[in-house]
């Protein structure tokens, strides 16, 4: 029986969500204060810290599945969630139980209220969730490793309270420029803020402007840096029954015949980053990682809403490409995997995103583009988006429909084998669409 102020898990989640009105408040003072009050539980855990513009969730999934198959207990912290709030905090690939979530929220709530009376003010929603995750791992589930994804940036992100055993920077792109800065160099400086003294770093970044910042920070912190296509490589890639098959080469070990079910060239790179991080755990932390276990874990890894096929007839792909670089990866994957298909795209974006550039990269492959509105307070008005992208779209056929369920039902019913539906944009949007399609598919089976 829950003894705290919450009688139902939705009450606990509701209290956490109402902190969203406080917005984003970069800085670690509030996290440091909360951790101090709790006895610094984060110091008892081994973290694999992941920052980057795109690919963080996929890398987290590869690592979590591979470590689990190797026999390790694994905590995973990711954001945002695609299916339900509890997805964000997992132990051994299973969501945090509702009872634990209620009890941890009850423990953190009085701390948050006390903190709100100090000079630093109330913690944000993400800071509270980060504190709850640390408490869950350090006092309830006790994993061997915690796969730990940043929320935004790195240097001032609440997750940066930890001292990891390996740091990962997937890549650097133009996202959250209102907070992280407008140049690749300034964004890279924020992401590179997760690099700690003597802790090895893995990156897939190859753009000189961003890479120079990561290299400089690694040298300053005396942290060994492992770069994609310099220290570790992908070879012999091709499609397989599972999805994609490739070989991997690093300074420590080579793998042949690695299979992953996540699709697109960008996922091969994400898989290589995860494998390099695992090799660092083997070399620096004496982790026992048998090749067959690692390969089995890589093949099982799954990440919802990332080039996810949610229907075959009609063919429907969901992909949370919420910035220009993510959109480029989506477009490349669509060209590579479905070159002959008519691509009918439904796009829902947040108003603070660079959606003009996203559309610029997307429209060359579109047979039609439908602009809609995500169910989110930051959801962009599709009429305003349509007005802003007029100079960009050229001859593309563009529709505006605020009610995405309506247009999706029409598209699903008006299907032939030449067409495919691509639903993309905000991860909040993708989450809502995915839930809708699960129910819609149940209805169709029932019919």
C-alpha positions, -999 to +999 in steps of 0.1 A: +000+000+000+014+034-010+019+056+021+028+088+003+005+115-010-003+096-042-031+070-043-027+063-080+002+063-104-015+088-127-017+113-097+021+109-093+027+114-130+003+143-130+023+161-103+056+156-122+040+169-154+027+200-138+063+210-132+066+214-170+051+249-167+085+259-151+101+254-185+138+246-190+163+260-164+198+249-174+223+244-145+233+218-119+227+237-087+192+223-081+204+187-089+234+191-066+212+203-038+187+174-042+215+148-045+231+162-013+198+159+006+195+123-006+230+112+004+245+115-032+231+081-044+244+087-079+280+081-067+272+044-062+264+038-098+283+031-131+269+053-158+273+052-196+265+089-204+251+096-239+247+131-255+242+141-291+216+157-315+203+124-329+207+087-323+209+088-284+179+066-279+190+040-305+225+038-290+209+035-256+188+006-268+218-012-284+238-009-252+210-020-229+201-051-249+237-061-254+246-057-217+215-076-207+223-105-230+258-106-215+242-112-181+244-077-166+216-060-148+210-027-167+192+005-158+181+027-188+171+063-186+158+079-218+136+108-230+110+116-242+088+085-239+070+071-269+044+047-254+040+058-217+058+078-190+072+047-173+093+039-204+117+066-194+131+046-164+137+009-170+155-019-153+165-049-174+144-035-203+112-034-182+095-002-172+097+010-136+067-006-117+039+018-108+043+012-071+080+022-072+072+052-092+046+064-067+069+058-038+098+076-054+076+106-064+064+108-028+100+109-017+111+136-042+080+158-038+088+173-004+124+179-015+111+198-046+088+219-024+117+226+000+140+235-029+114+259-043+119+281-012+156+285-018+175+309-040+176+283-069+138+279-071+117+249-079+132+220-098+120+214-134+100+184-146+132+168-161+152+175-129+126+157-108+125+127-132+163+126-132+164+125-094+137+098-094+157+077-119+189+079-098+169+069-066+153+040-084+187+027-096+207+034-065+181+024-038+156+000-054+170-020-085+208-018-082+219-023-118+255-031-128+254-004-154+231+026-161+226+037-197+221+074-191+207+097-219+210+135-216+178+155-219+191+186-237+227+196-244+251+182-219+271+207-199+242+221-179+218+192-184+206+176-151+220+142-161+255+157-160+255+154-122+271+119-128+306+107-133+304+080-160+326+051-169+323+060-206+309+091-224+293+091-258+286+120-282+266+106-311+267+136-333+262+174-334+234+191-353+212+222-353+186+216-326+175+236-295+195+265-309+176+290-287+193+273-257+225+257-270+236+284-295+233+290-332+267+276-344+278+240-345+308+251-323+286+264-295+263+234-297+293+211-296+307+229-266+274+221-247+274+184-258+311+181-250+304+193-214+297+156-205+334+147-210+350+140-176+386+138-166+402+105-177+368+090-189+370+075-224+348+092-251+332+077-282+318+099-310+304+095-345+308+132-352+328+139-383+321+176-391+354+195-385+338+225-367+321+203-341+348+176-340+375+201-331+356+211-300+352+174-289+389+168-296+399+199-276+378+190-246+390+154-247+426+166-246+419+191-219+403+164-197+430+138-207+401+116-219+409+090-247+388+098-277+375+071-301+363+085-334+340+068-360+359+062-393+393+068-376+394+044-347+364+022-354+347+013-387+317-004-404+325-028-432+306-052-455+271-038-448+240-052-465+204-060-459+194-092-441+163-111-430+165-093-396+172-058-411+208-049-417+240-069-414+276-055-411+311-061-398+327-039-371+364-031-366+380-014-336+415-012-321+404-039-296+382-064-314+365-072-347+330-085-351+316-101-383+280-107-392+264-083-367+227-080-374+204-052-363+166-047-369+168-009-369+169+004-405+189+030-423+226+038-426+224+061-396+215+031-375+246+012-386+266+042-373+247+041-340+253+004-337+290+009-343+291+036-315+274+012-291+299-016-300+329+007-295+315+018-260+311-019-251+347-026-261+358+003-238+339-014-210+357-046-218+392-030-219+389-003-192+364-019-168+370-056-172+334-062-184+328-098-195+312-095-229+311-127-250+308-121-287+277-142-292+259-125-263+267-090-277+256-100-312+223-115-299+217-083-279+223-061-310+199-081-330+172-078-304+176-041-299+144-021-307+135+016-304+099+026-311+092+056-333+126+054-351+120+043-387+095+019-373+072+000-396+038+000-379+017-014-408+024-034-439-008-029-459-007+001-462+030+005-456+033+030-427+067+042-413+069+063-381+101+083-375+107+110-349+129+132-372+125+164-352+155+184-366+172+189-400+199+162-395+172+137-384+152+145-415+182+140-437+187+105-422+150+097-427+151+108-463+183+088-470+167+057-455+135+061-475+155+065-507+177+035-498+149+011-487+118+022-507+131+039-539+100+030-560+072+040-535+051+071-536+058+088-503+029+105-487+042+124-457+023+136-426+044+162-406+037+175-372+063+198-357+069+220-326+070+258-332+105+262-318+121+238-343+138+247-375+109+233-396+117+253-427+150+234-431+134+202-422+108+207-450+136+217-474+152+183-469+120+164-470+100+177-500+122+164-528+110+129-521+074+137-512+044+128-535+024+148-510+030+166-477+003+170-451+010+195-423-008+189-390-006+199-354+008+177-326-012+175-294+014+195-274+015+230-260+045+238-283+028+223-313+031+245-344+000+258-361+000+240-395-014+271-413+015+292-401+039+264-411+024+263-446+028+300-449+065+300-439+075+271-461+059+284-493+092+296-507+107+262-501+082+236-513+083+243-550+059+220-568+052+197-539+015+190-532+008+204-497-023+199-475-031+215-442-052+195-417-052+202-379-069+169-371-042+143-380-065+113-371-089+123-399-063+125-426-046+094-414-078+074-416-084+086-451-049+077-462-050+043-446-082+035-465-070+050-498-042+025-502-025+007-531+008-011-533+026+019-550+020+041-520+035+044-485+027+067-456+055+084-437+046+101-404+073+123-389+083+153-368+080+158-331+085+127-309+054+139-289+035+137-322+049+103-331+039+090-296+003+100-301+001+086-336+016+053-325-010+049-298-037+057-323-024+032-349-022+004-323-059+009-316-067+014-353-050-019-362-070-037-334-102-023-349-093-035-384-084-070-371-117-070-352-135-062-385 
